C-alpha cells in the first residue's frame, strides 16, 4: 500500500510538471506571454505533490522501522493505520502551500512562462523548503541510522535466525529508500544552487526552466529506481513481457 502510494504521488507530481512544461511550450510557440486561469492551480499541485512524494518515502521507512523494532504492535502495521498515515500526509502536503498560495505570492514569471513562488530570501521559501524537503529527508535519514544501530545490536545479542534475517531484510529496504533520496538530492542539486544564488540576486534569468528540467529528470529516475527496487512489480512486468513457454509433455507408449 505504501509503495503504491509512492507511485501514485509520483504520477500526480509528474502530471503537474508535464502540464507546466506544455503550457510554457505552447506560449513559446505562439510567442505570447499569457497567464491562464489554471496557471496558479498547476503550480500549487506541483508544490503539494513534491512534498507528498518525499513524505511517501518517509512513511515507507517508518513502517519498516516499526516492523523491526515493534513487531508485536500489530495495529501500527495494519492496513487501517497505513491508510490513516497516508491520508494525513496528503492533507498536510496540500495544506502546506496555503501559506503562500492565499497570500498571492505565486506569481506569473513571463521569462519562464510559468507561475512560481519567487526564489528569494523570504519566509515562504524557507518555510516550503523545510516542510517539503528538510523535514521528511532528515527524519528518513534519522530512521535509517536508528535502524542500523538496532540491527547491529541484534547481531550482538542472542537473536533467532529468522528474526535477524527479517530485520536485515527490512534494513535493506530502508537503505534502498536512502539511495533513492540520495539520487533525487544529487539530480536536484542545481535547483538548490539556484535557490542559494537567488538569495543574493545572482540567479540566472531562466532558472525555473533549467530547474524544472532537473526536477523532471529526478522524477523519471525515481520511477525507474522504484520499479527496480519493487521486486513483486518487476517480476510481474517481466512475466507479462516474457511469458513462460507452454511445455507440452510427450507421452511415449
BAVEX-648915 format. One record per residue: residue in three letters; x, y, z of N, C-alpha, C in turn. Coordinates in steps of 0.2 Angstrom, whole numbers. Atoms other than C-alpha are relative to their C-alpha. Example, Ala and Ser with C-alpha at 12.3 -4.5 7.8 and 13.67 -1.06 7.14 Angstrom:
2
  resn    nc1    nc2    nc3   cac1   cac2   cac3    cc1    cc2    cc3
   ALA      4     -6      0     62    -22     39      4      6      0
   SER     -4     -6     -1     68     -5     36     -4      5      3
This chain:
253
  resn    nc1    nc2    nc3   cac1   cac2   cac3    cc1    cc2    cc3
   UNK      4     -6      0      0      0      0      4      6      0
   UNK     -4     -6     -1     14     12      5      4      1     -7
   UNK     -4     -1      6     24      8    -11     -5      3     -6
   UNK      5     -3      5      8     11    -22     -1      7      1
   UNK      1     -7     -1      6     27    -13      6      5     -3
   UNK     -5     -3      3     23     32    -19      0      1     -7
   UNK      1     -1      7     19     28    -36     -5      5     -2
   UNK      5     -4      2      3     37    -36      2      8      1
   UNK     -2     -7     -1     11     53    -29      5      2     -6
   UNK     -5     -1      5     25     51    -42     -4      2     -7
   UNK      4     -2      6     11     51    -56     -3      7      1
   UNK      4     -6     -1      2     66    -48      6      6     -2
   UNK     -5     -5      0     19     76    -47      2      0     -8
   UNK     -2      0      7     24     70    -65     -5      4     -4
   UNK      6     -3      4      7     76    -72      0      7      1
   UNK     -1     -7     -1      9     93    -64      6      3     -4
   UNK     -6     -2      4     26     95    -71     -1      0     -7
   UNK      1      1      7     21     89    -88     -5      6     -2
   UNK      5     -5      2      6    101    -89      4      7      1
   UNK     -4     -6     -1     18    116    -83      4      1     -7
   UNK     -4     -1      6     30    112    -97     -4      1     -7
   UNK      4     -1      6     16    110   -110     -2      7     -1
   UNK      2     -7      0      9    127   -105      5      5     -2
   UNK     -6     -4      1     26    135   -106      2      0     -8
   UNK     -2      1      7     30    127   -123     -5      3     -5
   UNK      5     -3      4     13    132   -130      1      8     -1
   UNK     -1     -7      0     16    150   -125      6      2     -4
   UNK     -6     -2      4     34    150   -133     -2     -1     -7
   UNK      2      1      7     27    143   -149     -4      6     -3
   UNK      4     -5      2     14    156   -150      3      7      1
   UNK     -3     -6     -2     26    169   -144     -4      5      3
   UNK      5     -4     -4     14    176   -131      2     -1      7
   UNK      0      0     -7     15    180   -113     -6      0      3
   UNK      7      0     -2     -1    174   -105     -1     -4      6
   UNK      2      4     -6     -7    168    -88     -7     -2     -1
   UNK      7      2      1    -22    157    -90     -3     -1      7
   UNK      3      1     -6    -34    153    -76      2     -6      4
   UNK     -2      5     -4    -26    137    -71      7      0      1
   UNK     -7      0     -1     -8    143    -70      2     -1      7
   UNK     -2      1     -7     -8    145    -51     -2     -7      2
   UNK      3      6     -2    -18    129    -49      6     -6     -1
   UNK     -5      5      3     -5    119    -59      6      0      5
   UNK     -5     -1     -5      9    126    -48     -1     -2      7
   UNK      2      2     -7      0    123    -32      0     -7      1
   UNK      0      7      0     -2    105    -36      7     -3     -1
   UNK     -7      2      0     16    104    -41      4      0      7
   UNK     -3     -1     -7     22    111    -24     -3     -6      5
   UNK      3      4     -4     10    100    -15      2     -8     -1
   UNK     -2      7      2     14     83    -24      7     -1      1
   UNK     -8      0     -2     33     87    -22      1     -2      7
   UNK     -1      2     -7     31     87     -3     -3     -7      1
   UNK      4      6     -1     19     72     -4      5     -6     -2
   UNK     -5      5      3     32     62    -14      5     -2      6
   UNK     -5      1     -6     45     65      0     -2     -4      6
   UNK      3      3     -6     33     60     14     -2     -7     -2
   UNK      2      7      1     28     44      5      6     -4      1
   UNK     -7      3     -1     47     39      6      0     -1      8
   UNK      0      0     -8     46     43     25     -4     -5      3
   UNK      5      5     -3     31     33     28      2     -7     -1
   UNK     -3      6      1     39     18     20      6     -2      5
   UNK     -6      2     -5     55     19     31     -3      0      7
   UNK      3      1     -6     44     22     46     -3     -7      1
   UNK      3      6     -1     34      7     43      5     -6      1
   UNK     -5      5     -1     49     -4     41      4      0      6
   UNK     -3     -1     -7     56      3     57     -4     -3      5
   UNK      4      3     -5     41     -2     66     -1     -8      0
   UNK      0      8      1     41    -20     59      6     -3      4
   UNK     -7      2     -3     59    -22     66      0      1      7
   UNK     -1     -2     -7     58    -13     82     -6     -2      4
   UNK      6      2     -3     40    -16     87     -4     -5     -3
   UNK      3      5      4     35    -32     79     -7     -2      3
   UNK      6      3     -3     21    -36     92     -5      5      0
   UNK      5     -6      1     12    -19     89     -4     -1     -7
   UNK      3      2      7      1    -26     75     -4      6     -3
   UNK      5     -5      3    -11    -11     74      4      5     -4
   UNK     -4     -4      4      4      0     68      2     -3     -6
   UNK     -2      3      7      7    -12     54     -6     -2     -4
   UNK      7      2      4    -12    -14     49     -1      5     -5
   UNK      2     -4      6    -19     -8     33     -4      7      2
   UNK      3     -6     -2    -30      4     43      5      6      2
   UNK     -5     -5     -2    -15     13     51      4      3     -6
   UNK     -4     -3      6     -6     14     35     -4      5     -4
   UNK      4     -5      4    -21     22     26     -1      6      4
   UNK      1     -6     -4    -23     34     41      6      5     -1
   UNK     -6     -4      1     -5     39     39      1      3     -7
   UNK      0     -3      7     -6     41     20     -5      6      0
   UNK      5     -5      1    -22     52     22      3      6      4
   UNK     -3     -6     -4    -13     63     35      6      4     -4
   UNK     -5     -3      5      2     66     23     -3      3     -6
   UNK      3     -3      6     -9     70      9     -3      7      2
   UNK      3     -6     -3    -19     83     20      6      5      1
   UNK     -5     -4     -1     -3     90     26      4      3     -6
   UNK     -4     -2      6      6     91      9     -4      5     -4
   UNK      4     -5      4     -9    100      1     -2      6      4
   UNK      1     -6     -4    -12    112     16      7      4      0
   UNK     -7     -3     -1      7    116     17      1      7     -5
   UNK     -1     -6      4      7    128      2     -5      6      1
   UNK      5     -5     -1     -8    138      8      3      6      3
   UNK     -3     -6     -3      4    150     17      2      5     -5
   UNK     -2     -4      5     10    157      1     -5      0     -6
   UNK      5      0      5     -5    152    -10     -5      6      1
   UNK      5     -5     -1    -18    163     -2      3      7      2
   UNK     -4     -6     -1     -5    177      1      1      3     -7
   UNK     -1     -2      7     -4    179    -18      7      0     -2
   UNK     -8      0      1     15    175    -18      1     -4     -6
   UNK     -1      4      7     13    163    -33     -2      5     -5
   UNK      1     -5      5     15    175    -47      3     -3     -7
   UNK     -2      2      6     17    173    -66      7      3     -2
   UNK     -7     -2      2     35    174    -72      0     -1     -8
   UNK      0      0      7     35    179    -90      6     -2     -4
   UNK     -6      3      3     53    174    -94      0     -7      0
   UNK      0      8      0     50    156    -89     -7     -2     -2
   UNK      6      2      2     32    156    -94     -4     -5      4
   UNK      4      5     -5     25    148    -78     -1      4      6
   UNK      1     -3     -7     18    153    -61      4     -3      5
   UNK     -5      3     -5     31    151    -47     -1      4      6
   UNK     -2     -4     -6     35    156    -30      7      3     -1
   UNK     -7     -3      1     49    168    -32      5     -2      5
   UNK     -5      2     -4     65    162    -26      4      6      3
   UNK     -4     -5     -3     72    174    -14      0     -1      8
   UNK     -1      1     -7     77    176      4     -7      2      4
   UNK      7     -1     -3     59    175     12     -2     -5      4
   UNK      3      5     -5     49    166     25     -3     -5     -4
   UNK      4      5      4     38    157     12      5     -5     -3
   UNK     -4      4      3     53    150      3      3     -5      5
   UNK     -3      4     -6     62    144     19     -5     -5      3
   UNK      6      4     -2     45    138     25     -1     -6     -4
   UNK      2      6      4     41    127     10      6     -5     -1
   UNK     -6      5      1     59    120      8      0     -4      7
   UNK      0      4     -7     58    115     27     -5     -6      0
   UNK      6      4      0     41    107     25      1     -6     -5
   UNK      0      5      6     44     98      8      6     -4      0
   UNK     -6      4      1     62     93      9      4     -1      7
   UNK     -4      1     -5     71     96     25     -3     -5      5
   UNK      3      4     -5     59     88     37     -1     -7     -2
   UNK      0      7      2     55     72     28      7     -4     -1
   UNK     -7      3      1     73     69     22      4     -1      6
   UNK     -4      1     -6     81     72     39     -3     -6      4
   UNK      3      5     -4     68     61     48      1     -7     -4
   UNK     -2      6      3     71     47     35      7     -2      1
   UNK     -7      1     -1     90     48     37      0     -2      8
   UNK      0      1     -7     87     48     56     -3     -8      1
   UNK      3      7     -1     76     32     55      5     -5     -3
   UNK     -5      4      3     89     24     44      6     -2      5
   UNK     -5      1     -4    103     26     56     -2     -3      7
   UNK      3      4     -6     92     21     71     -1     -7     -1
   UNK      1      7      2     88      5     62      6     -4     -1
   UNK     -7      3      0    106      2     58      3     -2      6
   UNK     -3      1     -7    111      4     76     -4     -6      3
   UNK      4      6     -3     96     -8     81      2     -7     -2
   UNK     -2      7      3    101    -22     69      7     -2      2
   UNK     -7      2     -2    119    -21     74      0     -3      7
   UNK      1      3     -7    113    -23     92     -3     -7      0
   UNK      3      7      1    103    -38     87      5     -5     -1
   UNK     -5      5      2    118    -46     79      5     -2      6
   UNK     -4      1     -6    127    -44     96     -3     -4      6
   UNK      4      3     -5    113    -51    106     -2     -7     -3
   UNK      2      7      2    106    -69    106     -7      1     -3
   UNK      6     -2      4     93    -67     92     -2     -6     -4
   UNK      1      5      5     84    -80     82      2      1     -7
   UNK     -3     -1      7     90    -83     64     -6      4     -4
   UNK      5     -2      4     73    -79     57     -2      8      1
   UNK      1     -7     -2     71    -63     67      5      5     -3
   UNK     -6     -4      3     88    -56     62      0      0     -7
   UNK      0      0      7     86    -61     44     -6      5     -2
   UNK      6     -5      2     69    -51     43      2      7      2
   UNK     -2     -7     -2     77    -36     52      5      2     -5
   UNK     -4     -2      6     91    -36     39     -3      1     -6
   UNK      4     -1      6     79    -38     25     -3      7      0
   UNK      4     -6      0     69    -23     31      5      6      0
   UNK     -5     -5      0     85    -13     34      3      1     -7
   UNK     -2      0      7     90    -17     16     -5      5     -4
   UNK      5     -4      3     73     -9     10      1      7      2
   UNK     -1     -7     -2     76      7     20      7      2     -3
   UNK     -6     -3      3     94      8     13     -2      1     -7
   UNK      2     -1      7     86      7     -4     -4      7     -1
   UNK      3     -7     -1     75     22      1      5      6      0
   UNK     -5     -5      0     90     31      6      4      2     -6
   UNK     -3     -1      6     99     28    -10     -5      4     -5
   UNK      5     -4      4     83     34    -19      0      7      1
   UNK      0     -7     -2     83     50     -9      6      3     -2
   UNK     -6     -2      2    101     52    -12      1      2     -8
   UNK      0     -1      7     99     51    -31     -4      7     -1
   UNK      4     -6      1     85     64    -30      4      6      2
   UNK     -4     -6     -2     96     76    -20      5      2     -5
   UNK     -5     -1      5    110     74    -32     -2      3     -6
   UNK      2     -3      7    100     77    -48     -3      7      1
   UNK      3     -7     -1     91     92    -40      5      5      4
   UNK     -5     -5     -3    107    100    -33      1      6     -4
   UNK      0     -6      3    107    113    -47     -6      5      2
   UNK      6     -4     -2     90    119    -41      2      3      7
   UNK     -2     -2     -7     97    120    -23      5      6     -1
   UNK     -5     -6      2    112    131    -31     -4      6     -2
   UNK      4     -6      3     99    142    -40     -3      3      6
   UNK      3     -3     -6     90    144    -23      4      4      4
   UNK     -5     -4     -4    105    150    -14      2      6     -4
   UNK     -2     -6      4    110    161    -28     -5      6      0
   UNK      5     -5      0     93    169    -28      0      4      6
   UNK     -1     -4     -6     96    175    -10      4      6     -1
   UNK     -4     -5      1    109    186    -17     -1      3     -7
   UNK      2     -3      6    100    191    -33      5     -2     -6
   UNK     -5      2      5    113    181    -44     -3     -6     -4
   UNK      3      6      4    101    168    -51     -1      1     -7
   UNK      1     -2      7    100    166    -70     -7      1     -2
   UNK      6     -3      2     86    173    -79     -5     -6     -1
   UNK      4      6      2     79    156    -85      1     -6      5
   UNK     -2      5     -5     82    147    -68     -5     -5      1
   UNK      5      5     -1     65    139    -67     -1     -5     -6
   UNK      0      4      5     66    132    -84      5     -6      1
   UNK     -6      5     -1     83    124    -80     -2     -4      6
   UNK      2      4     -6     77    119    -63     -5     -5     -1
   UNK      6      4      1     61    111    -69      3     -6     -4
   UNK     -2      5      4     71    101    -82      4     -5      5
   UNK     -3      5     -5     82     93    -67     -5     -3      4
   UNK      5      3     -4     66     90    -57     -3     -5     -4
   UNK      2      5      4     59     81    -72      4     -6      0
   UNK     -4      6      1     74     70    -74      1     -3      7
   UNK      0      3     -6     74     67    -55     -6     -4      1
   UNK      6      4      0     56     61    -56      0     -6     -4
   UNK     -1      6      4     60     49    -70      5     -5      3
   UNK     -5      5     -4     75     42    -60     -4     -3      6
   UNK      4      3     -6     63     40    -45     -4     -6     -2
   UNK      4      5      2     51     30    -55      4     -6     -3
   UNK     -4      6      2     64     19    -63      3     -4      6
   UNK     -3      3     -6     73     16    -46     -6     -4      4
   UNK      6      3     -3     56     12    -38     -2     -6     -3
   UNK      2      7      3     52     -1    -51      6     -5      1
   UNK     -6      4     -1     70     -8    -49      0     -3      7
   UNK      0      3     -7     68    -10    -30     -7     -3      2
   UNK      6      3     -1     50    -16    -31      0     -7     -3
   UNK     -1      7      3     53    -35    -34     -6     -3     -2
   UNK      6      3      3     35    -41    -35     -3      3     -6
   UNK      2     -4      6     31    -27    -48      4     -2     -6
   UNK     -4      1      6     46    -30    -58     -1     -7     -2
   UNK      1      7      2     43    -49    -58     -6     -1     -4
   UNK      6      0      4     25    -46    -64      1      2     -7
   UNK     -1     -3      7     30    -35    -78      4     -4     -4
   UNK     -4      5      4     44    -47    -84     -4     -6     -2
   UNK      4      6      1     32    -61    -83     -5      2     -6
   UNK      4     -2      5     20    -51    -94      3      1     -7
   UNK     -4     -1      6     33    -46   -106      3     -7     -3
   UNK     -3      6      2     41    -63   -107     -3     -6      3
   UNK      4      5     -3     28    -76   -104      3     -7      0
   UNK     -3      7      1     33    -94   -100     -2     -4     -5
   UNK      2      4      6     33   -105   -115     -4     -6      3
   UNK      4      6     -2     20   -119   -114      4     -6     -1
   UNK     -4      6      1     28   -135   -111     -5     -6     -1
   UNK      4      6      2     20   -150   -120      3     -6      2
   UNK     -3      6     -2     23   -166   -112     -1     -6     -5
   UNK      1      6      5     26   -181   -124      0     -6      3
   UNK      1      6     -4     20   -197   -118      2     -6     -5
   UNK     -3      5      5     30   -212   -126     -4     -6      2
   UNK      4      7     -1     19   -228   -127      5     -5     -2
